[in-house]
Amino acid sequence: MLFKNPVIPGYNPDPSICRVGDDFYLVNSTFEFFPGVPVYHSKNLVNWELKGYCLNRRSQLELEGCRNSGGIYAPTIRYHKGMFYMITTNVTDKGNFVVHTDNIDGEWSDPAWIDQGGIDPSLFWDEDDKCYYCSTGILDGVRGIVAFEINPMTGEILSDKHLISEGCGGQCAEGPHIYKKDGMYYLMIAEGGTEYAHRETIQRSASVWGPYTPCPHNPIISHKEYKKSEIQATGHADLVEDANGSWWLVFLGIRRFSHALLHNLGRETFLAPVTWKDGWPVVGYNGNGTIELVMDAPLPGLEDEESKKNIHIDSKSGKPMLYSDHSVHIDFSDDKLDKRLQFTRNPDMSHYIYDSVNTRLTLKGTDISLNEPGKSPTILSFKQPEFTTTLKAVVNIGKSNAARAGIAAYYNNDYHYEIYAGCEHGEKYIGFYKHIHDMGVELSRIPLSKEEENMNLLIKIDTDREKYTFSYALSDTTDVNAKIAYKQIGSGLNAGLSTEGTRTMTFTGTLFSLFAEDGDGVFESGVWLDINPDENYNL
């Protein structure tokens, strides 16, 4: 069955996966955003539904003063004897911790903190039910992968600490996972750093403590030498076996938007089939550890009714393909605010008024602007899933009194473009603003007449592989899909929201954000994002 990569597009890095029966569960890093660690569910590894978040309380996730791309790093999800475990690192709080739940749709426990430095922790259960921890660390002055026995419910360390690997020669050995297959222990790690030299290696041993022997065809996945591919920086992976006995690798990668080595969507979740040869995993079918945007593999769960609905004939190949719809339709008439929306750091929930009866969301802006580092402005964001999209939203100008209220293409406080309804000295206007590095400027300001001040601002943002184009219309309607003529107000290049260009090291991607500053911003109906055809381009 054909499928398209990435399987979870947009900023969804550091995937970890587990299987319970015919159900797969996957988690990703969330850094400075709240709630933390999304839990996705799938029957077929391609169609993923966001179930909720592991960390949805401040007692679990403290992000006060969190730097850009601080917070939550590289979670691992595991299931053992009726209990789900998620282990991760809050790099701007107290480090490594584990939470658990016996109900994937319910609440997760408060953190059990672990007295071990480093990042990227993982858990492994052996046949005797002993649980082992591994992560990056330093032992006796040597940096590598540290392992020990642990009580996963309490975080108590139950054995001596062991340095089980220094990696396979690449820098930044991280993201370790231990597996057991056919009596052998396998240690899989990411190396090379999470940039263009990123790769995944694997080793094996007869003992969980090692010594580990490297795979003769390491790295098992890497696009370092596959520069003609749109996909780059592949690595930080996790293995899973389906109920049919087939093996799969989930891993992060990036998609560059042009011939330049630049990406704005963030690190995304990719999927590849795995076969075993001479006791070692072989990823994909190119024979060299590379993967493609479209792949053909024996996906599980295709007899599931939801899977059947998503199988169509691919127009290019004439073969059946399992499609996945990544459009984002947020409806303010739903009982609860859409779970895809996240806050920047810990929110003050009194600043977010959701009224499903009147299909309205009011953001009560404060003096914290989008430009301020380490703070929590009044902002709600979701991930840009593809290069070519059209977003529409409605701001009620008459009911809004914020200094600025609108929609931003937002990377972090240093990098964002926005269109908004503004108010200064009692005069309302439509504005367009861009902020890059330490430079911010309002590039357009269109004053509104008294009649227009009581209308709605219809916002449209069109994106492609070059730029974000911002347009507006004034109308009495609150229908985000109304047939109406828009006027362009400005644009901003993708390069300005690219990870490679940020002034500090960052690991996230571009979001679409509803925001308000210094007063109320009133949004009507919902937010609508459609995916447009992405064709006729050359890297």
N, C-alpha and C positions, 0 to 999 in steps of 0.2 A: 504494500500500500504506500502510495506517495504521501509525503507530508512536507510542510514548509518550516524552515528554520528562520528566526528563532521561534520556539514554541511558546515562550512567554516574552513578548517583545517589550521594549522600553526598559527603563532602569529597574532591572531585577537581577542583581549580581549574586555570586557566591551560592549557587543552588545546592541544596542538600535534599535527599529524597529517601523515603521509606515506603514499604508496601505492607498493607494489611489485607489479606485475602486478595480480592480483585481490585482493591482501591489503592491508589498512589497518593501520597501527601508530600508536598514540596515546600521548602521555606527559602527565604532570601534575606540578605542584609538590608538594613534600613537607615543606618547612620544617624543623622540628626532629626529624622522624621518620626512622628508619633501618630497612631500606635506603631509599635515595632514588631518586626518579624511576621510578615504575612504567611498564612497557611493556605496553599492552593491544593485543590483536589482534582483528580482525573481518573477515569477508567482506562484511557487509551494512550496516555502520555503526550497527547497533542492538544486536546481540548481541556483547558484548565479553568476551574472556577475558584474565585477567591472566597474562602470560607470565613475568614476572620483573621485575628492577630493573636500571637502568643502573649504579647506585652501591651496591655491596654489600660494599665493603671500606673499611676506615678510611683507607687510602692514597688513596682517591677522595673520601671524605666525612668530614671532621673536624667534629664537632658538640660538642666539649668546651666547656662553658660557654655553649652557644647559648641565646640568649634565646627566649622564647615567640614563635613566628612569625618567627624568624630562619632561618638555614640556607639551604635551596634554594628559590630563586625561579624561576618562569616558564621552564621548559625549552623548547627547540625540537628536534624530531626531523626529520632529513632523510636522504635516500638518494641516493647518486650513484655510479654505475659500480661496483656491487658492495659498497659500503661504507655502513654506517649511521653517522650522526653525531648526537650529542646535545650541545647547547651550553646552558649555564645559568650561574647565579650562586650562589655560596655567600657570602651577605652577611656571615656571621660568620667567614669564613676569608679567603681571598686573592682573592675576587671572581670574575671571569668565566673560564670554562674550557670546553674541549671534550673529549669522549671519543669513541671510535669502536670499531666492531666489524664484522667481515665475517660474523658469525653471530649473528642476533638471539636465538638460544637460548643463546648462549655468554657468555663474560666480555667486559666492555668494558675498554678501555685505562685506564691511569692518566691523570689530567688533564693536558692541555696548557694552561697558564695564559696568559692574554692581557693585555697591558699596556694595558688600557682600563677606565676606571671605568664607573659606571652599572649598570643591571640590564636584564633581559629581552633577552639577545642572540639573534640569529637568523642563519642562513646562507642564501645564495642563490648558485646556480651559473648563469652565463650560457652561451650556446651555445659559446663559445670555451673552456669549462672553467675560466675564472677564477672564483674563489670570493670572495664579498663578505660581510662582516660588517656587521651593524647592531645598535644598542642605544640605550638612553637615554645621554645624556652631556652634557658641557659643553665647548664649543670656543670659545676666545677670549672667555670670559665669557658666552656665550650657551647656554642650556639647550635641548636638543631631541634629535633623532635623529642620531646620528653613524654614518658608514659609512666603510669602507675595504676594500681587498683584503687577503685573509688566506690563509695556508697552514693549512688546517683540521687537518692532521695534527700540526703543531708549535705552532700559535698565533702564528707569526711574522707581523707586520704587513708587508705588501708594498707599500703605497702611502701617500700622504698621507691624513690624516683629513679628512673632509668633513662639515659640518653640512648634512644634506639636507632637514630639515624642522623647523619649530617646532610642528607640529601644525596643527589646523584651528580653533583658537580655544578649545578646552577645556583645563582644567588637567590636569596629570599625563599628558602625551603619553608613552605607553609601549607595551610589547608589540609592537614593529614587526616586520613581515614584508615582504619584497620578493618579487614574482612577475613573470613576463613572459608576456604574452598578446598575440597578434596584433601583435608588434613593439613593444608599449608596456610600460614598466616601471610596476608598481603598488606603492605603499607603503601598507600597511594598518596602522593603529595604534589602540590603545585610548586613550580620553580621558575626563576627568571624574572620575577616581579610581574605585577598585573598590567604590564604594558605590552609592547609589540614583541618582546622576547618571551612572553608567557608560554608555559608548556606544562604538561602533566607527565609525571614519571611514576613507576611502580617498582616495588621490590618484594621479595618473599623470603620466608624463613620457616623453619620447623618449630620455632618457639616465638611466642608473642614478644619476648624481650630481645629477639634477634640472636645472632647477627643476620642482617637482611642482605640478600643478594640482588643486585639490580637486574631488571629485565634487559635482555640483550638487544632489544629493539627500542629502548627508550629514546626519545619521549614517545609515549603512546598516543599523544595528541599534541600538535603544535602547528601554527601557521606562520612561524617565523620566516620560513623560506618560501611561503606561498603568497607572495606579495600581490599577485594578480587577482587574488580573491578579495571580494568585498568583506569577508569575515576575517577578523584579525584578533590577536591577543587571547586565543583560546587556552583555557586551563581552569583551575580551581573546580575540580570535578567530584562527582559521587557516583558510585555504581549501584545498580539495583537489578534483581532478577525478577522477571514476571512469573505469573502462575503457569505459563507454558514452558518454563525453563529457558527462555531467551533472556539475554543480558543487555543492559542499556547503560549509557553514560549520559548524565546531565552535567553541563559545564557552562561557564560563562564565556562570552565572546563579545566582540563589538562589531558594528557595521560602519565602515567609513562611508561618508556621503559623497566623496569625490575621489579623484586621483590623489589628492593630498591625504596625508595620514592624520585625518581629523574625524572625530565622531562627537555627535551631540545628543544621541539618544541614551547614552549610558551603556553600561555592561549588561547584556541581556542573557536569558536562559536558553541554551541550545540543547539538542538531543541527537544522539547518534547510537546506532546498533553496535553491539560488541559480540565478537566471537572469541573462542579460546583455542589457542594453538600451542601445543607443547607446554601447557600449563601457564600460559601468559595471555592477557587480554589483547585483542586486536580491535581497534576502534575504526568504525566505518568500513568502507570497502574499496578505498583508493590504494590501500597497501602502504601508505606512508604517514598515517596519523592526521590526515586532513579530512574535512567534511564539506558539505555543500549546502546551499540555500534550499534546494529541493533534494530530498533523499527518498529512497525506496527501501522499506524494511517491513518485517512481519509484526506490525503493531498489535498489542493486546487489546481486548475489550471491544472489538469491532462488532460483536453481536449485540452489544448494549444499544438500546433504542435511541439514546442521544447520539451515539456514534453514527448509527445508520443515517440519521437526519443530516449529518455533516459530510457524508460521502458523496462527491460529485465527480464527473468526468473532467479531467484537466484538459483545457482547450489546446494546449501546446503539444502534449504527449499522447492524448487520447486514452490515457490510463486513469483508473479511479484514484482520487486523492481525498484524504481526510482534511477538510478545510476547518479553519478556526477563524471566527469573527472577532477582530480586535477593536472594533469601533466602541466608543464610550457614549452611552446615552444615560444621562443622569436626570431623573425625573423628580421634581420637588413635590409631587403628589404622593410619592411612596411614603409608607408609614415611618420609615427611618431614613436618616441621611445616608446616602450611598457610601458603602464601606470602602470604595476605592479612594475616597477623599482622605488626605492626611494633613496633619498640622506640622508646622515647623517648630520643633522642640515642644516642651510641655505647654499645652494651651490653657488659657483661662476660659472655661466653657461658658461663662456668663456673656462672653463676647460673640457667641454664635447662637442665633435664635432661628430655629427651624420651624416653619409653619406649613405642614403638609396640607392642611385644610384650604389655605389660600395659595398654595403652591409658591411659597416665598421663603427665601433665606435672607436674613438680615445679619450682616457682619458689623459689629460695633467696634470701629477702629479706634486705636489709641495713638499716643504720640510716638509709638515705635513704628518706624517706616520700614519699607522693604530693604533699605540700604544698611540697616544697623546690624553689625556682627554679633553673634552669640545671643540674640534676643528672640522673642516669639512674637512677631507681628500678627495681626489678625488676617490670617491667610489659610485657605484650603486648597490643596493641590492634588492633581492626579497625573500619572505618567504619560508623556507623549509616546504612543506606541509605534508609530511609523514615520517615515520621512514626509510622505505626501498625505496631508490631512486637511480638513476644513472644520474649524470650531466655530460654534455660534452660541451666544449668550445674550441675556437682556438685563440691563440695569435700569431700574425705575428712578429717573432723574428727580421727579417731583417728590418722592418719598425719601430720597437720599440727601443727607446734609454733610457727608464726609468731605474732607479736603480732597481726597481721591478715592474712588471706588471703581474697580474694573477688573480686567483680565490681564495677566502677565504670562509671557513665556519666561519661565523662572528657572535658573540654574542654582544660584544662591544669592546672598545679599550683594555680591560684587558683580553679578552678571544677570541682567534681566532686561526685557523690553515689555512695555505695557501701554495699553489704551484704557482710558478711564473717563468717567464723569468727574469733573473737578469743581471746587467751590472756593473762591478766594474773595474776601471782603464782601460777601453776600452776592457775588456775581458768579453764575455758573457757566461752565465751558466744557468742551471735549478736548482732552489732551493726549499727547503721545510722547513717551519718555524712553530713553535708553541709558543704561548704566553698564560701563565696561571698565574693569579694574577700579581705579579711583576717580573715574570721570563719569559724571552724570549730567544729562541735559534734557530739558523739555524741548523737543524739536518742533512741536506743533501745538497751538492753542487756538481753538475755534470758539469764540463767544456765542452764547445762546440767547435768543430773544426770550421775553417773558412767557410767550406762548410755548416756545420749545422747552423751557424749564420744567414744564408739566408733562412732557412726553417721555417716552422710553428710548433709551440708547440701545440699539441693536448692534452687537459687536460681532465681527467676523474676522477670524485669523486663518489665513491660508498658508500652508507650509509646503516646501518642496526640498530638494537637495541643495538649494542655494540659500534660501532666505525665508523669513517669516514676514508675511504681508498683512498689515492691519487695516481694516476697513470698518465703516460705521454707517448707520442709517438712523433717522429719527422717525418715530411712528407711535400711534396709539396702541398698537398690538403688543401682546406679550408672547406671541407665538415665535419661538426661536427659528422655525422653518418657514416663516412667512415669505411669500414671493415679493421681494422688495429690492429696490436698487440701492446698492452700497457705494460709498465714496471712500477711496483709499486715503489714509492719513499718514502712513509711513511704513517703513520696513526695516528689518535688521538681519544681518547675515548669520547663517548657521555658525560660522567660525567664531562669532562673538559669544556663543553659548557652548563651546566645545571644551571637553575635558583637557585637551592638550594645551589650551591657552590660558588656563586659570593661574592666578598668581601664587596660589598655594596648591599642594598636592590634594586632589579631590578624586572621589570615586563614585559620584552620582551621575545624574543625567538631567535632561530638560523636562520640566513639569509645566502643565498649564494650571494657573493659580487664580482663584477668586480672592480679592483682597480689598481691604478698606483701611484708611488712615484718618485719624482725627475726626471721628463722627460715624454715622450710620451709612452703610452701603447696602442697598436693597436690591436683591437679585430675584427675578421672576422666572417661573416655569421650570427652568432647569438648564443644563448645559449639554450641548449636542456636538459630538465629534465623529465625523465620518472619515473613513479611509478612502483615499483616491487612488486610481491606478498609478503605479510607479513603473513606467515603461519608457523605452527609447532613450536610455541614458547609457553612458560609457564611463567607466572609471578612468 
